[in-house]
Amino acid sequence: MKKNLFKLLARLNKFLLPRISKKDLNRLSKSDKLIVAFRYWVTTNALD
């Protein structure tokens, strides 16, 4: 159940949230850092 929820969130992240991979991670704003952290958290839990 939990893994399916994270897989769904990962798909939503892919389509709804902006991609920040091309930017320098040291110069991101706090909101951009939050988006990166959320995407990372969802991805790691979806892969477990």
Residue frames as a rotation matrix with the C-alpha (Angstrom) as fourth column:
MET 1
0.567 0.824 0.000 0.00
0.824 -0.567 0.000 0.00
0.000 0.000 -1.000 0.00
LYS 2
0.544 -0.426 -0.723 2.72
0.134 -0.806 0.576 2.46
-0.829 -0.410 -0.381 1.04
LYS 3
-0.538 -0.810 0.234 4.88
0.331 0.053 0.942 1.66
-0.775 0.585 0.240 -1.99
ASN 4
-0.189 0.562 0.805 1.95
0.979 0.042 0.200 2.20
0.079 0.826 -0.558 -4.37
LEU 5
0.788 0.464 -0.406 1.27
0.536 -0.840 0.080 5.59
-0.304 -0.281 -0.910 -2.81
PHE 6
0.145 -0.823 -0.549 4.87
-0.056 -0.561 0.826 6.67
-0.988 -0.088 -0.128 -3.36
LYS 7
-0.627 -0.309 0.716 4.82
0.647 0.306 0.698 5.40
-0.434 0.901 0.008 -6.94
LEU 8
0.352 0.829 0.434 1.72
0.928 -0.368 -0.050 7.51
0.118 0.421 -0.899 -7.56
LEU 9
0.763 -0.138 -0.632 3.41
0.174 -0.897 0.406 10.54
-0.623 -0.419 -0.661 -5.97
ALA 10
-0.333 -0.942 0.043 6.48
0.230 -0.037 0.972 9.95
-0.914 0.333 0.229 -8.15
ARG 11
-0.355 0.281 0.892 4.33
0.935 0.117 0.336 10.02
-0.010 0.953 -0.304 -11.29
LEU 12
0.751 0.660 -0.030 2.63
0.661 -0.749 0.047 13.22
0.008 -0.055 -0.998 -10.14
ASN 13
0.355 -0.720 -0.596 6.03
0.139 -0.590 0.795 14.78
-0.924 -0.365 -0.109 -9.41
LYS 14
-0.501 -0.618 0.606 7.16
0.643 0.203 0.738 13.98
-0.579 0.760 0.296 -12.92
PHE 15
-0.200 0.522 0.829 4.27
0.901 -0.234 0.365 15.88
0.384 0.820 -0.424 -14.49
LEU 16
0.738 0.674 0.019 3.46
0.598 -0.667 0.444 18.63
0.312 -0.316 -0.896 -11.98
LEU 17
0.701 -0.506 -0.502 6.68
0.208 -0.528 0.823 19.80
-0.682 -0.682 -0.265 -10.38
PRO 18
0.841 -0.414 -0.348 9.37
-0.528 -0.489 -0.695 21.67
0.117 0.768 -0.630 -12.31
ARG 19
0.703 -0.699 -0.134 12.67
0.676 0.715 -0.180 20.02
0.221 0.036 0.975 -13.16
ILE 20
0.908 -0.417 0.042 15.60
-0.397 -0.824 0.404 21.64
-0.134 -0.383 -0.914 -11.41
SER 21
0.683 -0.653 0.328 18.35
0.518 0.749 0.413 19.26
-0.515 -0.112 0.850 -12.52
LYS 22
0.390 -0.543 0.744 19.92
0.773 -0.246 -0.585 21.75
0.501 0.803 0.323 -14.95
LYS 23
0.703 -0.068 0.708 20.40
-0.263 -0.950 0.169 24.43
0.661 -0.305 -0.686 -12.30
ASP 24
-0.471 -0.880 -0.062 23.25
-0.093 0.119 -0.989 24.80
0.877 -0.460 -0.138 -9.82
LEU 25
0.262 0.647 -0.716 22.02
0.616 0.459 0.640 23.28
0.743 -0.609 -0.278 -6.56
ASN 26
-0.448 -0.510 -0.734 24.05
0.892 -0.309 -0.329 25.72
-0.058 -0.803 0.593 -4.45
ARG 27
-0.999 0.015 -0.040 22.22
-0.020 -0.992 0.123 28.74
-0.038 0.124 0.992 -5.87
LEU 28
-0.405 0.913 -0.046 18.63
0.520 0.271 0.810 27.56
0.752 0.304 -0.585 -5.49
SER 29
-0.320 0.423 0.848 16.05
-0.701 -0.707 0.088 29.44
0.637 -0.567 0.523 -3.50
LYS 30
-0.767 0.036 0.640 14.58
-0.548 0.482 -0.684 27.83
-0.333 -0.875 -0.350 -0.39
SER 31
0.304 0.946 0.108 11.41
-0.678 0.295 -0.673 26.85
-0.669 0.131 0.732 -2.21
ASP 32
0.460 -0.218 -0.861 13.41
-0.753 0.417 -0.508 25.19
0.470 0.882 0.028 -4.99
LYS 33
-0.678 -0.734 0.033 15.46
-0.607 0.534 -0.588 23.30
0.414 -0.419 -0.808 -2.41
LEU 34
-0.372 0.650 0.662 12.23
-0.623 0.353 -0.698 22.13
-0.688 -0.672 0.274 -0.81
ILE 35
0.641 0.607 -0.470 11.00
-0.743 0.338 -0.577 20.81
-0.192 0.719 0.668 -4.17
VAL 36
-0.013 -0.743 -0.669 14.29
-0.682 0.496 -0.537 18.96
0.731 0.449 -0.513 -4.73
ALA 37
-0.818 -0.298 0.492 14.14
-0.575 0.452 -0.682 17.44
-0.019 -0.841 -0.541 -1.25
PHE 38
0.053 0.926 0.374 10.51
-0.686 0.306 -0.660 16.36
-0.726 -0.222 0.651 -1.69
ARG 39
0.628 0.142 -0.765 11.22
-0.741 0.410 -0.532 14.77
0.238 0.901 0.363 -5.08
TYR 40
-0.421 -0.862 -0.282 14.23
-0.632 0.502 -0.590 12.93
0.650 -0.070 -0.757 -3.59
TRP 41
-0.664 0.220 0.715 12.22
-0.625 0.362 -0.692 11.68
-0.410 -0.906 -0.103 -0.61
VAL 42
0.445 0.895 -0.006 9.40
-0.702 0.345 -0.622 10.40
-0.555 0.281 0.783 -2.82
THR 43
0.424 -0.340 -0.839 11.81
-0.736 0.411 -0.538 8.74
0.529 0.845 -0.076 -5.26
THR 44
-0.667 -0.744 0.034 13.77
-0.613 0.524 -0.591 6.91
0.422 -0.415 -0.806 -2.58
ASN 45
-0.478 0.558 0.679 10.59
-0.537 0.426 -0.728 5.63
-0.695 -0.712 0.096 -0.93
ALA 46
0.579 0.696 -0.425 9.11
-0.759 0.271 -0.592 4.54
-0.296 0.665 0.685 -4.27
LEU 47
0.132 -0.620 -0.774 12.21
-0.721 0.476 -0.504 2.47
0.681 0.624 -0.384 -5.03
ASP 48
-0.599 -0.393 0.698 12.31
-0.793 0.415 -0.447 0.61
-0.114 -0.821 -0.560 -1.69
